[in-house]
Each structure stands twice: as C-alpha cells, then as structure tokens.
C-alpha cells in the first residue's frame, strides 16, 4: 500500500513539472529575414513603435527584463524619448549615440491588435424597483456570451523587429508571429523570449 502512495506521488510530481514547463512555452515564432555577421554590443536601445504610448511603455517594460537576463544592458525608449512615434530611425539613432549605446532594437507594434472582451450586456426590467414603463432597468452580462468570447482562440499577429547600429545599418531583421491576443505584457514576454533565441 505504501508503494502505491509513493508511486502516486511520483506520477503527480511528474505531471506538475510537465504542466509548469508547458506553461513556459512561447506562443511566438520568429522568421529571420536578414542576419549580418557583424557583432553587436550589449548596450541596447529598445524601441516599440506604436502611437499608443501606454502599449509602448507596457511592451518595453515587459520585454526589457528578458533581454537583460540574456546579457543585454537595456535602455527603454519610452523613458528616454517620451512621446516618440515617427517613421524611420533617425531620432533613435541620435538618442542612442547621445547615450553611448551600441545598437537599437525596433519592434513595429503599430498593427498589433489587443483583443478586449467587449462589454456585452442585456437589459431587463426589474419590476420590484419601479412600476410601469418608467421601471428601473438593470444590466447583466450573459455568462454564455462571455464564455464564447473567452474561449475563442486568439488569431496570429505579426510584427516586424529590426536590430540596427546607431548609424541606422541593419544587423538583423525578422518577423514575429504571435498567437496571444489578450494582454500586451503577455505578448511582449512571448515575443521577446522568441527574439532572444533568434538574435
């Protein structure tokens, strides 16, 4: 009987480890389009390009620790270039030189769509709160509609990432395909884990 319980705990432990490792799996893949043989230093300006300043800050904040663990010294662009959003990389190049950084990683988030659960409500009359046509209405969220939205698998989203020198020369370029749509931080972590493997 004791052997049965020991064996059960072993199986349970293996299942927990498998679940933990599965939870760490990335939902992003990178297709490399260009890679230079030139070396790039660890001092990096991280720039998420999007007109949504909040998304830019959240993305960079979530990505920076992953890059740091891989050996990069990361400067987040939203901290040193607040309000930046423009085509090209000239402003990034100037700022990176001023800060004596060695390279710039630009991720194009402009087309990224963050799936939000829509506010789905239905209205019903609450007869106890009033009478007649002027009765008070209350809002409820149909649970079946919420579950339907929650359980829809996210669609793939694609963004471009480019690693540049401070003179604007590309060192690396790739497309990141991400199957994660409900949180900008989750998207950033997934994309940056995939980037580290591909850079």
Residue pairs with C-beta under 8 A, 6 or more apart in sequence:
26 190
26 193
26 194
27 178
27 179
27 180
27 190
28 176
28 177
28 178
28 179
28 180
28 190
28 191
28 193
28 194
29 176
29 177
29 194
30 161
30 174
30 175
30 176
30 177
30 194
30 195
30 197
30 198
31 174
31 175
31 177
32 172
32 173
32 174
32 198
33 173
33 174
33 175
34 170
34 172
34 173
34 174
35 171
35 172
35 173
36 170
36 171
36 172
38 165
38 171
40 102
40 103
40 163
40 165
40 171
40 172
41 102
41 103
42 71
42 72
42 73
42 102
43 72
43 73
43 75
43 100
43 101
43 102
43 103
44 67
44 72
44 73
44 74
44 75
44 101
44 102
44 103
44 104
44 105
45 75
45 77
45 80
45 92
45 95
45 96
45 99
45 101
45 103
45 104
45 105
46 60
46 63
46 64
46 67
46 74
46 75
46 76
46 77
46 105
46 107
47 60
47 77
47 81
47 84
47 92
47 104
47 105
47 106
47 107
48 55
48 56
48 59
48 60
48 63
48 77
48 78
48 107
48 109
48 188
49 56
49 85
49 106
49 107
49 108
49 109
49 110
50 56
50 59
50 85
50 109
50 110
50 112
51 85
51 110
52 109
53 78
53 82
53 83
53 85
55 109
55 112
55 114
55 184
56 77
56 78
56 85
56 109
57 76
57 78
58 184
58 185
58 188
59 107
59 109
59 184
59 185
59 187
59 188
60 76
60 77
60 78
60 188
61 76
61 185
61 188
62 184
62 185
62 186
62 188
62 189
62 192
63 107
63 188
63 189
63 191
63 192
64 74
64 76
66 189
66 192
66 193
66 196
67 74
67 105
67 192
67 195
67 196
68 74
70 196
75 99
75 101
77 84
77 92
77 95
78 84
80 95
80 99
81 91
81 92
81 95
84 91
84 92
89 104
89 106
89 164
89 168
90 168
92 104
92 106
92 164
93 104
93 164
93 166
93 167
93 168
96 102
96 103
96 104
96 166
97 166
101 166
102 165
102 166
103 163
103 164
103 165
103 166
103 171
104 163
104 164
104 165
104 166
105 161
105 162
105 163
105 164
105 195
106 161
106 162
106 164
107 159
107 160
107 161
107 176
107 191
108 159
108 160
108 161
109 159
111 157
111 158
111 159
112 157
112 159
112 184
112 187
113 157
113 181
114 181
114 182
114 183
114 184
114 187
115 154
115 181
115 182
116 182
117 146
117 149
117 150
118 149
119 141
120 141
120 142
120 145
120 146
120 149
121 139
121 140
121 141
122 139
122 140
122 141
122 142
123 137
123 138
123 139
124 137
124 138
124 140
125 135
125 136
125 137
126 135
126 136
126 137
126 138
127 135
129 135
129 136
129 138
130 136
153 179
154 179
154 180
154 181
154 182
155 179
155 181
156 177
156 178
156 179
157 177
157 178
157 179
157 180
157 181
157 187
158 175
158 176
158 177
158 178
159 175
159 176
159 178
159 191
160 173
160 174
160 175
160 176
161 172
161 173
161 174
161 175
161 176
161 191
161 195
162 170
162 172
162 173
163 170
163 171
163 172
163 173
163 199
164 170
164 171
165 171
172 198
172 199
174 195
174 198
176 191
176 194
176 195
178 187
178 190
178 191
180 186
180 187
180 190
181 187
